[in-house]
Amino acid sequence: MKVTLERNHLLKSLGHVHRVVERRNTYPILANVLMSATPDGLDLRATDLDIEVTETVPAMTGTPGTTTVPAHTLYEIVRKLSDGADVVLETDGNDQMQISSGRSRFHLACLNPDGFPDLKSGAFTHTFDIAVGTLKDLIERTQFAISNEETRYYLNGIFVHTVDGPEGVVMRAVATDGHRLARVEAEAPQGSAGMPGIIIPRKTVAEVLKLLDGIEDTVHVELSDTKIRFTLGGVILLSKLIEGSFPDYERVTPKNNDKLLSVDRASLSRAVDRVSTIASERGGKAVKLSLTQGQLELSVTNPDHGTANEELAVDFEVDGFEIGFNARYLLEIISQIRSENALFLFNDAGSPTLVKEEGETHALFVLMPMRV
């Protein structure tokens, strides 16, 4: 195998595929990237057995062939080569690849490509194109609420499904870790109606979000109840889905919260950030909200360091209401509010709080309180 290609093109593609490769692997070949030189260019493929990323790099192929080399090492070598330089990749009969660029020479050990796994896609039941902005919105505004608890594996991703809304079918993305919940929806792309409810894993979500940078127009999506494939420009990402049933999130979404707080989003965010400076991790980074008519007092008490208080002018009609939240969870939800004011709907100090934007919105958030 022998190919010549431009360093920047190779670096960009390696940047896409090498991220899915884990640093530690039970099987040595999973640390490698599969490289296939064809008349059309150089095909790159990497996998961790749950996600597979494939991309073709423009190249001049002297000798077709296939091999595998360590993904992270190759990426670091190419990253440190001169910008705009030509790179020659060539294998010999001794299971080694020579990387040449200018006066630099590197030799990497190869592994037999016959042992490289193939994450077979199977048949897809639904196919559709979704706008980049829509997909990014669905991911970015729910990703923060994905659970990290491996025991509740069905919460380790974003639940995506279609539902009938008042204005037609919508695609809805939901994530929760039991402490907060994010629900965002958009008009369902043509071809997605009736799709199975799927849970897209946390790592897949993160990779798709990174690959969306620099992509315009639409992303082609194919899915079944076990796998999903994204075609993003010249990159193809195939992923397994999380098996299991996502909990009934409608059951924990408040319906009768009637105490309405309207507060300037930016002012609230800065105030929570300031008072939480002295909050202790041991105390769950708790911040207390004390509400009277027209006023909100934020307070934090840390037995080891002291106290913090700050007052804000707000719209609130009930006299005397107190509730506590984890400061980090509260800040993360506030950061997703895009209107000037954030709306909080309370029931009582022990019940979930609903957080929304002003006006008609396609996003809502639920935050569980904590004792303070």
C-alpha positions in Angstrom: 0.0 0.0 0.0 1.3 3.5 -0.9 -0.6 6.8 -0.8 0.3 10.4 -1.0 -2.0 13.0 0.6 -2.1 16.5 2.0 -1.3 16.7 5.8 -4.3 19.0 6.6 -6.8 16.7 4.9 -5.4 13.7 6.7 -5.3 15.5 10.1 -8.9 16.6 9.8 -10.1 13.1 9.0 -8.0 11.4 11.7 -9.4 13.9 14.2 -12.8 12.7 13.3 -12.1 8.9 13.6 -9.5 8.7 16.3 -11.8 10.1 19.0 -13.9 7.0 19.2 -10.8 4.8 19.9 -10.4 4.2 23.6 -7.0 4.7 25.2 -7.2 1.3 26.9 -8.4 -1.7 25.0 -8.8 -5.4 25.8 -8.3 -6.2 22.1 -5.1 -4.6 20.6 -6.7 -4.0 17.2 -9.3 -1.7 18.7 -6.5 0.7 19.3 -5.9 0.9 15.6 -7.5 2.7 12.6 -8.3 0.7 9.5 -6.8 2.3 6.4 -7.7 1.2 2.9 -6.1 2.7 -0.1 -8.4 2.7 -3.2 -8.4 4.6 -6.5 -10.9 7.0 -4.9 -8.7 7.9 -1.9 -7.8 6.6 1.5 -10.7 5.1 3.6 -10.3 5.5 7.4 -12.4 3.5 9.9 -12.2 3.3 13.7 -14.5 1.6 16.3 -14.9 0.8 19.9 -17.5 -1.9 19.1 -20.3 0.5 20.0 -19.5 3.3 17.6 -17.9 3.2 14.2 -16.7 6.3 12.3 -15.8 6.1 8.6 -14.4 8.8 6.3 -12.6 9.0 3.0 -9.6 11.3 2.5 -8.6 12.6 -0.9 -5.3 10.9 -1.9 -3.2 9.8 -4.8 -3.0 6.1 -4.6 0.2 4.5 -5.9 -0.4 1.0 -4.6 -3.9 -0.1 -3.3 -3.9 -2.0 0.0 -5.3 -2.3 3.5 -3.7 -2.2 7.0 -4.2 -1.0 10.5 -2.0 1.3 12.6 -2.3 2.8 16.2 -4.9 5.6 15.8 -3.7 8.0 18.6 0.0 7.7 17.7 -0.7 8.3 14.0 -2.9 11.3 14.8 -0.1 12.8 17.0 2.5 12.3 14.3 0.4 13.9 11.6 -0.6 16.8 14.0 3.1 17.7 14.5 4.0 17.7 10.8 4.3 20.9 8.9 1.1 22.7 7.9 0.3 22.0 4.2 3.0 19.4 3.7 2.6 16.2 1.7 2.5 13.0 3.6 3.4 9.6 2.1 2.0 6.4 3.8 3.7 3.2 2.7 3.6 -0.3 4.0 6.3 -3.0 3.5 6.3 -6.7 3.9 7.5 -6.5 7.5 4.2 -5.4 9.1 5.3 -1.8 9.3 4.0 1.5 7.9 6.5 4.2 7.0 5.2 7.8 7.3 7.3 10.3 5.3 6.9 14.1 5.1 9.8 16.3 4.2 12.8 15.1 6.1 10.7 13.3 8.8 10.4 9.5 8.8 8.4 7.4 11.2 7.7 3.6 11.3 4.6 2.2 13.0 3.8 -1.4 13.7 0.8 -2.7 11.8 -1.8 -5.3 12.7 -3.5 -7.7 10.3 -6.7 -5.9 9.0 -8.5 -9.3 8.8 -9.0 -9.1 12.5 -10.6 -5.6 12.4 -14.2 -5.7 13.6 -17.1 -4.7 11.4 -20.1 -3.0 13.2 -22.7 -4.4 10.8 -25.6 -1.9 10.4 -28.4 -4.4 9.5 -31.7 -3.1 8.0 -33.0 0.4 8.8 -36.7 1.1 9.3 -36.7 4.9 9.1 -34.7 7.3 7.0 -34.9 11.1 7.1 -32.9 14.3 6.7 -32.7 16.8 9.6 -31.5 20.3 9.6 -28.1 20.8 11.3 -29.5 23.6 13.5 -32.4 21.4 14.6 -30.3 18.4 15.5 -27.8 20.6 17.3 -30.6 22.2 19.3 -32.1 18.9 20.3 -28.7 17.6 21.5 -27.2 20.8 23.1 -30.3 21.6 25.2 -30.7 18.0 26.6 -27.2 16.6 26.8 -26.4 18.2 30.2 -29.1 16.1 31.9 -27.8 12.7 30.7 -27.1 10.4 33.7 -23.6 9.1 34.4 -24.9 6.3 36.6 -24.0 3.0 34.9 -26.4 1.1 37.0 -29.3 2.9 35.4 -27.9 2.4 31.9 -31.2 3.4 30.2 -30.6 7.0 31.4 -27.1 7.1 29.8 -28.4 8.8 26.7 -31.0 11.0 25.0 -34.4 9.5 24.4 -35.6 10.5 20.9 -39.1 9.8 19.6 -42.0 11.4 17.7 -45.3 12.5 19.2 -48.5 14.1 17.9 -48.5 17.7 18.9 -51.3 20.4 18.5 -49.6 21.6 15.3 -48.6 18.2 13.9 -46.0 15.5 14.6 -43.0 16.7 16.5 -39.6 15.1 17.3 -38.9 15.1 21.0 -35.6 14.7 22.8 -35.6 13.9 26.5 -32.8 13.3 29.0 -32.8 13.0 32.8 -30.6 11.8 35.6 -33.3 11.8 38.2 -32.3 15.2 39.6 -33.2 17.3 36.5 -35.0 16.6 33.2 -34.7 18.4 29.9 -37.3 18.1 27.1 -36.9 19.8 23.8 -38.9 19.3 20.6 -38.9 20.4 17.0 -41.0 19.8 13.9 -40.6 16.1 12.9 -38.5 15.7 9.7 -40.3 14.1 6.8 -39.9 10.3 7.1 -39.5 10.2 10.9 -43.1 9.9 11.9 -43.7 6.5 13.6 -40.1 5.9 14.3 -39.3 3.7 17.3 -38.4 5.5 20.5 -34.6 5.2 20.7 -32.0 6.0 23.3 -28.8 7.4 21.8 -25.8 6.8 24.0 -23.9 9.6 25.7 -20.7 9.1 23.7 -22.5 9.0 20.4 -24.3 12.2 21.2 -21.0 13.9 22.1 -19.3 12.7 18.9 -22.3 13.8 16.7 -22.2 17.2 18.3 -18.5 17.6 17.5 -19.0 16.4 13.9 -21.8 19.0 13.4 -19.2 21.8 13.5 -18.5 22.9 10.0 -21.5 21.0 8.6 -24.2 23.0 6.8 -27.7 22.2 5.6 -28.8 18.7 6.6 -27.7 15.5 8.2 -28.9 12.2 6.8 -30.2 9.8 9.5 -31.1 6.1 9.2 -32.3 4.1 12.2 -33.8 0.9 13.5 -34.6 -0.2 17.0 -31.0 -1.3 17.6 -28.7 1.0 15.5 -28.5 4.6 14.1 -26.4 6.0 11.3 -25.6 9.6 10.7 -24.1 10.9 7.5 -22.5 14.3 8.2 -20.8 15.6 5.1 -18.2 13.0 4.3 -18.2 11.4 7.7 -20.4 8.4 8.5 -21.1 7.5 12.1 -22.8 4.2 13.0 -23.8 3.5 16.6 -25.5 0.9 18.6 -28.5 2.2 20.6 -29.1 1.6 24.3 -31.4 -1.3 24.9 -34.1 -0.8 27.5 -37.1 1.3 28.3 -36.8 5.0 29.0 -39.0 5.9 32.1 -42.3 7.6 31.7 -41.1 11.2 31.9 -44.6 12.6 31.6 -45.4 11.2 35.0 -42.7 13.3 36.7 -43.4 16.5 34.6 -45.4 18.9 36.8 -48.9 19.7 35.6 -50.4 21.7 38.4 -47.6 24.0 39.6 -49.3 27.4 40.1 -46.8 29.6 41.9 -45.1 31.6 39.1 -41.8 33.3 39.4 -40.5 35.5 36.5 -36.9 36.6 36.9 -34.2 38.1 34.6 -32.2 35.1 33.4 -28.8 36.8 33.3 -29.2 38.4 36.7 -30.3 35.2 38.3 -27.4 33.2 36.7 -24.8 35.7 38.0 -26.3 35.8 41.5 -26.5 32.0 41.9 -22.9 31.8 40.6 -21.8 34.3 43.2 -23.5 33.0 46.3 -22.6 29.4 45.4 -18.9 30.2 45.7 -18.9 29.2 49.3 -21.3 26.3 49.0 -19.9 23.0 50.1 -19.8 19.9 48.0 -20.6 17.9 51.2 -23.9 19.9 51.4 -24.7 19.2 47.7 -23.8 22.8 46.6 -27.2 23.8 48.0 -28.7 27.3 47.4 -31.8 28.5 49.1 -34.5 30.6 47.4 -36.6 32.7 49.7 -39.5 34.4 47.9 -41.8 37.3 48.9 -43.9 39.5 46.8 -41.5 41.2 44.3 -38.3 39.9 45.8 -36.1 36.8 45.7 -33.3 36.2 48.3 -30.6 33.7 47.4 -28.7 32.3 50.4 -26.0 29.8 51.1 -24.8 28.5 54.5 -21.5 26.7 54.8 -20.6 25.7 58.4 -17.0 25.6 57.5 -16.7 28.9 55.6 -19.7 31.2 56.4 -22.7 32.5 54.6 -23.7 34.4 51.4 -26.9 36.3 50.5 -28.1 38.3 47.5 -31.4 39.8 46.7 -33.1 40.3 43.3 -36.2 42.1 42.2 -38.6 39.6 40.6 -42.2 39.2 39.6 -43.8 36.9 42.2 -47.3 37.3 43.7 -47.2 34.8 46.6 -46.0 36.0 50.0 -43.6 33.6 51.8 -42.2 30.6 49.8 -38.9 28.8 50.3 -37.2 26.1 48.3 -33.7 24.8 47.8 -31.8 23.6 44.7 -28.4 22.2 43.8 -26.6 25.3 42.5 -24.9 23.6 39.6 -28.1 21.9 38.4 -29.9 25.3 38.6 -27.2 27.1 36.7 -27.1 24.4 33.9 -30.9 24.8 33.4 -30.7 28.6 33.5 -28.0 28.5 30.8 -30.5 26.7 28.4 -33.1 29.5 28.8 -33.0 31.8 25.7 -35.6 34.4 26.6 -34.8 37.5 28.6 -36.7 36.2 31.6 -36.8 32.6 33.1 -40.2 31.3 34.3 -40.3 29.0 37.4 -43.5 27.3 38.3 -43.5 25.9 41.9 -45.9 23.7 43.8 -44.3 23.3 47.2 -40.8 22.9 48.7 -40.8 19.2 48.2 -42.2 18.9 44.7 -40.4 19.2 41.3 -40.2 22.7 39.8 -41.0 23.4 36.1 -38.7 25.9 34.3 -39.6 27.4 31.0 -39.0 30.3 28.7 -41.3 33.2 28.0 -43.9 32.8 25.3 -44.6 29.7 23.3 -41.6 27.5 23.6 -40.5 24.0 22.5 -38.3 23.5 25.6 -39.1 22.8 29.2 -37.0 21.7 32.2 -37.8 20.0 35.5 -35.6 20.5 38.6 -35.9 18.4 41.8 -35.6 20.4 45.0 -33.3 19.6 47.9 -33.4 20.2 51.6 -31.6 23.3 52.8 
